[in-house]
């Protein structure tokens, strides 16, 4: 029996699976298949981008597969550097190409959505596809027995247990080797899912998973070790709504009480089994946890900085600074509480680390179109961001999006503000990019900052774009064509709203393109042309002597 897992990509409030990330869903499904008797060599993985590049090759693989499992779902869609989530049309094409059983799962079970969508679309029009209404990994496991395929009509949708994914995560680790970006693949790790709040945000889909179901520390560590043995070196503890609440104890309050020792055990355990990892980052942190439990939160943040790798981001959902919107949508914190959380993270993580970026910075998420939003909401949000900027605090990322409403959430049918305030939203977003993002980025990565291990990914005209592996990596443009697929160090020379321009560090003056020499601070076009014309040089001092260049350029170049 043969099976193929097709990755249509996922982007949820607490799970990311767009390249170079691989979501836990993929690994759990592969592990479930193995546990039910499908040989490892008969389990294939392909991302939708790879299928687009070689449709004929993949069409044959899909036709030969007895089981086709498609993972998809963008409940918080964004913009992606070199990947595009699966479309409804592609779902139709894949389902028609398959001769075996087709199972569709992941957050797409809540409805199909894309950037700019107002409501999630129904999937009822898909033919010959079994759309899982709960966990696709559990559905696949129950569909198989001793390597044989059952009838999907006889399988009951259910949620998997933490004991099951403890087994499947380990057994499915092998699948990362089939990822297009391997070995440069970021493994998203799950600690728990479900929200521990008594009252939930009006738009969020995380409560659909129920109450938090925490994985044992040992299970997560074993999964990391299995991935590490397969060659994985990049990890993000991202699949949970609030890392600070991992293994937290419910004592009857609005929020569970954090357990700093659990985070210590988790991070120490990961470091022990993956000693040469290159990235260990986090994702979500609830600012309300920091507001209610400041001492425990501080201890956890210090643990994270002790064991992680620099350039880390604690993404926090503020959603709105408007008190009325906060009240009507059950949001987590007041502006003052959020400001205190930003101060706390800066106090622990603002120091610059080995990657060239600060150790740990906050990221903020704003959602527009919520219940009760008015034009005043935009002013309040902007004023809050301006206060943070003027206070010399650092933010690594400001994410601004419009809400997508899913059936079953309080937002469903109450999102008229999305259309009503569309023009205001676009003007406001542009204002934030120019007046907040740009000056903030200049503080986070000042000119002359050296950023280490930048993976060059794509070309756009004569510019090469790359990123460091990590949570919310900074987009870096190099103003010349460079070979992609390898790592270099760079020096920041200029800033955009959400990206920087950089040159290779150190720049090889004997071999660099003229365009790069012209961008070295202190050189300029005329001197660059002279340096280029009179090459080669035996050393940097000879270059200075023969061209009259200032010795300050020595911090950027080598011979």
N, C-alpha and C positions, 0 to 999 in steps of 0.2 A: 504494500500500500504506500502511496506517495501523497504528501501534503505540502501545500505552499501557503506561507503567511505573507500577505500583501500589506505593506505599511502605507496607509493613506495619510498618516500623520495625525497626531492629537495635540491639542492645546487647551488645557483646562485651567481653572483657577489654581489647582494644586497638582498639575502633572504636565510635563512638556515632552514632546516626542517628535520634534522637527530636526532634521540633520543640522549639525553633527550629533544630535541627541538620539538615543534609542529609548523608547518608553518601556516601563516594566511589563506592559501588556504583551509585547512581543516575546519576551523571555518567559513569562508565565505560560503562554500558550505552547511554546516549544517544549517547555518542561512537562506540561500536561500530556502532550502528544507522546513524549518519550515514556512517561510513566504508564501510559496505556498501550504500550507495545509497538509504536512506530519507531523503526530504527533511526538513529540520528542521521545517517546518510540519506534517508528518504524524506527529511524535513528541510524544506527550502524557504528562503526568505528573500523578498525583493521589495524595494521601495518604489512608490509610484513614479518617482523621477526616473528610475532605471528603466521601468516599463515604457515610459515615453520615449526614451532614447533608443531602445531596441524592441519595438512592439512585436515584430515577427518572432524573435527568439522567445520572448516571454509568452506569446500566444501558444506556442507549442508546449511550453512547460505547464501552463494553466490547463490546456486540454488534456494533458497526461495525468494531471493530479486528480486523485479520488476525492480530496477535500481541499477547498480553497477558503481560507479565512482572511477576511479583510478587516483591518483595524482603521478606524477613522473617528473624527469628531473634533470640531473647533468651537468650544463653548465660549472662549475668549479669543477670537481670531486676531492675529496681528499681521505685520509685514515681515517677510523672511528674506534673507539675503540671496539664497540660491535654491530655494525649494518652494514648491507650490502644492498646497493640500489637494487631495483628490476632489474631483468635481462630481456632481450628480451624473453628468453624461458619461464620465469614466466608469462610474459604478455600474451603469447600464451596460457599457461595452464589456467590462470584465465578466459580469454575470452571464452575458450571452455567449462569451467565448468559452466558458467553463462547461465541461461535460460531467464533472462530478458535483458533489454537494457544495453549495456556496453559503458560508456563514458570515454575517456582518455584525461587528460588535465594537465596543469601546463607547466613548461618550456620545457617539453619533446616535445611540439609542434614544437620546433625548430629543433628537431632531437634527436635521442638516442645517448648518449655518455657515456663513462666510462673512468676511469683513464688509461692513456697510449694511449688512442685513438687519432688519428690525425685529423680525420674529423667525424662529427656527422653522424650517420647512418639514413637512411630513415625508416619510420614506415609504408610504403605503403603495406608491406606484411601482416600486421595484418588483420585478418578476423573478421567480425561481431563486429567491434569496431569503434565508432565514435570519431575520433581524432579532438579535438577542435583546431581551428586555431587562436583563440583569448582567451578570459577569460573563463575558464571552469565554474566558479561560475555563470557567466551571462548565459552561455549555459544551465546549469542545471535549473536556474530560469525560462528561457523562455520555457524549455521543459515541465515544470509542470504548471498545472492550477487546482486550488482547489483540490490538492492532487491526481490529475490524470495525467497519463503519456501521452505525445503527441508523435508524430513521429519525431525522430531526423532529418530525411531528410528535414523536413519543418522548422527547426530552423536555423536562420542566425547567423553565428559567429559574435560576437561583443565584445567590451571592456566594462567592467562595469564602473559605475560612482562612485565617492567618496561618493555620497549620498546613493547609494545602499549598499556599504560595511559598511557605518556607521550603517545601520540597521542590516545587516547580521552579522557583527562582534559581535554585542551585542546579537543577537538571537542565534548565534552559539556557544556561550561561554560554554554551557553545555557539549559540546563534549569532553572537556579536561578531564572530569571524566572517560572517556573510554580509555584514553591513558594508555599504559602498565606501564609507570613510575609514574603515578599519585599517590601522589600529587607532586612528584619531577619532574615536567615537566616545561620546559622553554618555555614561550610563546613569540614567535617572533612577534613584533609589527611593523605595517606599518605606516609611516608618509606621504610618497609620493613615487612615482616611476617615472621613466623617467629621462633623463639627461638634465640638463640646459645648457650644454656647446654648443657653436656654432659648434665646430668641435669635433668629437668623436674618442675615441681610436679605433684602427683598428680591434680589436678582440672582443670588448665588445658587449653583447647582450642587455644591458639596454636601448640603444636608440630605440629598437624595440617597447618599451612601449610609445614612443612619448615624447612630452614635459612634464615637471613635472606637476603633478596633485595633489596638496597638500590637505591633509585632514584637516578639522577644528580641532583645539586643543580640543575642547569639545567632538568631536566624539572619538578621541583616548582615552581621559580620561574616557569617558563612557564605552568604550570597556574594559579598564583595570579594572574598577569597577565591570563590569559583570563577568570578569574572576576571580577577587578577591573573589566575592561572591560565586563562584563555588569552591573555595579552592586553586586557583592558587596563588603562592607566589614568583614566579621567572619570571622576565620579561627582555627582551632585545629589545631596540629600534633599530632594525637591518634592517628593510625592507625599505631602501632608499640608494641611491648611496652616499649621503653626508649629514649627520645629520646637519652639520653647515649651510646648505642651506635650511633647512626646513622653509617654509614660506618666503623664500628670494624673493626680489623684482627685477624683470627684468627691468633694466634701459638701455638696449641696449648694454651693454658691453659683453665681452667674458664669464663672469660669473655673475649670479645674486648677488645682495647685501644682505648679511646675516641680519637677524632680531633677535638680541639677546633677545628681550622681548618675542618673540614667544617661544623660547627654555625655558626661565624662566617660562612662563605660563604652558608649557607642563610638565616640571619636577615637578613644584610645585603642579599642578593639580593631577598628578599621586600619589605623596606622600600624598595628602589629602584624596584620595579615597582608597588608599592601605597602610594604616599607618604601618602595620606589615609585609610589604613585606620583603623578605630575600635577593633578588638580583634585582638590577636595573642597567643594563649595556647598552652600546651602541655598534655600530659596525662601519660603514664606515664614514670616514672623508676625504674630498678632500684636499690634501696639497696645491693645487692651490688656494683654498679659503683662506687658511691661508697666502699665499704669497701675494695675492692681497688685502685682507682685514684683516690685522693683529690685529687691535684694536677690531673689532667686533668678530673675532675668539677667541681672548684672553678672552673677556667677556663671550662668550658662554662656553668655556672650564672651566672657573671658576664656572659658574652656574652648569655645569654637576658634577663637583667635590663636590659642595655644597650639591646636592640632591641625588647623586647616592650611590652605595655601592662600596667598594674598590675592587681591582683586575680587574678593567675595562680596556678595550683595544680600542684604536682608530685605526682601521685598515686602512692603507693608501696604495693606489696603486702607487708605484713608477714605476714598470714594468721594467725599464732599466735606467742605468746611462750612457749609450752610446749616445752622442749627435745626431749621425746619426739615430739611432733606434728611438730616441725620435721624431726627425723631421719627419721621414717617416711614423710613426705610429700614429701621432697626440696625443702623450702622454701629460700628464698634466703639469709636472714640470721639471725644471733642477735639477741636483744634489745639487746645492747650495740652491735652494728653498726648497728642501726636507730636507736638513740638518737643515735649519732654523725652519721648522715645527717640526722636532724632538726635537730641543732645546726648542721650545715654550711649547710643551706638557710636557717635562721633568720638566721645570721650574714650572709648575702648578701642575703636578700629581705625581712626583717621591716620595713624602713622603709616608712612609709605613702606611697602614690603618689597620682597625680592622680585616680583613681577614688574615693578615700576608703578603699580597702582597702590592706593591705600589698602590696608589689610582687610577692613570690613566697613562698608558704607551702607546707609539705608537707601532703598528705592521706594518711590511712592506711586501708588496706583490711584487714579481718579476715574470715576465713572459718571458719564453725563446722560441725561434723559431719565433720571430717576423720578420717583413720585414726589411732587411738590417743587420741582426745579423751576426757577424763574431766572430772568436775566441777572438778578442780584446774586444768584449762586455763582456765576462766572466771576463777578468782582470779588466775592469772598474767597474763592479758590485762588485767584491771582494774588490777592493781598497776603494770603497765607504763604505762598511760595516766595513772595518778595520779602517777607519777614525772615524766612529761613536764609535766603541769599544775603540779606543785609546783616544777619547775625554771624556771618563767616562760618556757618555750618556747611557741611558738604552733603550733597545728594548725588548718588551715582546715576540715578535713572528716574525720570518722571514719565510715567505712562498715562496717557490721556486717551480714553476711548468712549464710544457711545454704547449704551447698554443693548444687549440682545436678550429678549425675554423668552423664557422657555416655559412651556406648559407645566403647571404644578408649582410655579413660584408666584409670590404676590405681585411681581412685575407684569405677569402675563395679562395683557389687555389693558395695562395702565401706563404704556410707554408712549403716549401722544407727545410728550415733551421732546422726544427724539427728532420728530419732524418740525415741531413748532419752533425749536431753538437751533435748527440746523445751521443757519447762516451765522448766528451768534457763536455757536460752537466752533466753527471753522476760523472765524476772526480771533477768537480767544486762544485757540490752539496755536495759531501763528504768532500771536503776541507772546505766549509763554516760551515758544521756541526761541524767539529773538531776544527777549528781555530777561529770561530766566535760564533756559538751557545753555545758551552760549556763554554767558559770564560764569555760570556754574562749572561748565566743562573746563574753562580756562583755569579754574581753581583746582579741580580734581587732577588734571594733567597739564600743568603749565608747559609752555614752550621750553624745549631742551630736555624734557622728561624722556628717559630711555625706557621703552617698553620691551620686555623680554618675551621670546618664544611666540612670535606672531605667525599664525598659520596663514599663508597666502592662498586665497580661495578662488577668486574669479577676476576676470578682466571686464572692464567697461570702457571701451575706447582705448585710450593710452594710459588708463589708470588701472592699477592692480589693487584689489581690495582684500584685506585680511583681517583676522580677529585672533585674539588670544582665546584659548579654550577656557570656558568658565560660564558662570551665571551672568546673563545679560552682558555679553562681551562688547567692548567698545569697537565700533567700525573704524578701520584705519585704511586710508587711501594713500597709495604710493604713486607719485605722478610719473610713472613710466611702466612699461610692460615688464613684469618679472615672471619667472617660472612659478607656476602654482604647485601646491601640494607639498611644500616644505616650510620649515620654520626659519624665521630670521628675527634679529633684534632691530628695533627702529628708534629714531629720534623724532619726537614731535616737533613740528615746525609751524603748524597753523591749526585753526579750529573752525569747525562748522557748528551747526546747531546741535547735532547729535553724533558727530564724527570728527576725526582729526586727520590732518595731512601729515605724513612722516616720510623720512628718508632712511634707507638702510643704515644701521650702525654697527661698527664704524664704516664709513663709506670708503671704498677702495678707489682712491683718486687716480690710480693708473688705469683702471678699467671701467669706471662709472660712466654712464651715458651723460652727454652734455646737459640734458634736461635736469638730471639729479645734481650735477655740480652747480648749476644755476640756483638751485633751491637751498644750498648750504648757507646758513646764516652768516653774513659778513663777506660773502663772495660776490654775488650779483652776476649779471650776464657778461659784462666785458671781461672781468677777471676770470670767470669760468671758461670763457672762450680761450683765453691765454693759457690757462692751466691745461685745458684739453689739447691745445695745439702743440705745446712743448713737452708732452709726455714722451717717454716714461721718466720717472724720478727714482733715485736710489733710496731716498728716505724723505720724510716729511720736511725736514729742515732744508733739504735741497730744493724742494718745491717752493718753500718760502723765500729762499735766497734768489731763485731764478725768476720768480713771478712778482715778488713784492707783497705777497699776501700777508695778512696779519696773523700772528701766532695763535690768536683765539680760535682759528679754524681747526686747530689740532684736536680739539675735543670732539670733532665730528668725523674726522677722516683718518685713514691709515694708508700706508704705501705697501 
